[in-house]
């Protein structure tokens, strides 16, 4: 029976019950269901339906006193499934005995709840995998769905797949940039903020690539300048000189120099400035200038180290120092005089006889220790 167009919900319920009885359902209405397109603000109408034998009530809910209706139905074991589903409770099903069309309605509603349960579980799983645990590539699998439910499942899977492609693309480019490969470009079919992020990453890569090219150009020039500072004329009467210079970086804090002296002697210097890279290379250039100035005052190896040490500490940063070994070679007498400022040992290899070690004779220059250096002499 249909009780429509009434101002009172109990009156609508009475009319519906009466019409149902007049149409072949005399007395009680066992196994019947009642449906309302409006919520029940009070339990009076549901009480009439329950008294008539109704075993399932379907209504949209939305009243501040919905709980009164829910409590009433629970006391009488009346199914109020649609309301439970609307509230997100997918554990409720219609369990009352039913026949005919009511049985069909019961099966339909219970199947809907099962599909909603499956859909909710899969969507929750994919959301947790992608959003919480960072597992990309997951897809929702909901069996037996069609229509809108299938469309919703497909949309969730498309979103997850699209997000996977975008995140993996971003990760690939960012990893390449972190490893120094600035040729990678992020190509995504994206819109909105993701597209803006892709553009930003590509702009970052282009900027880094330009900066790297400029850095390489500047370092190549610095390498040329440092190589130009190496001594050019290595040929001297009675002396053969062989050198090799292989810095670990583009430029280095190591340098060597050979200075002919007026008295027929020759001065050799090998130095290693603390640190690496550009700063060490700049300090090495300064050390070379200080060496030339010191030799003009005195060619004694110990005096050369003292002169450099007196100036180096004042013109460089406090943490900068250098190890040096200075040798003065007399070609006529084959006597080698040397002083070493904390440098690694050198070795004299005479034509005959045992190897002779040129060990350190004092601390590195630039330390302000003022311990001094000794000049030692060896016969080649």
Order of alpha helices (4+ residues) and beta strands (2+ residues): alpha-beta-alpha-beta-alpha-alpha-alpha-alpha-alpha-beta-beta-alpha-alpha-beta-beta-beta-beta-beta
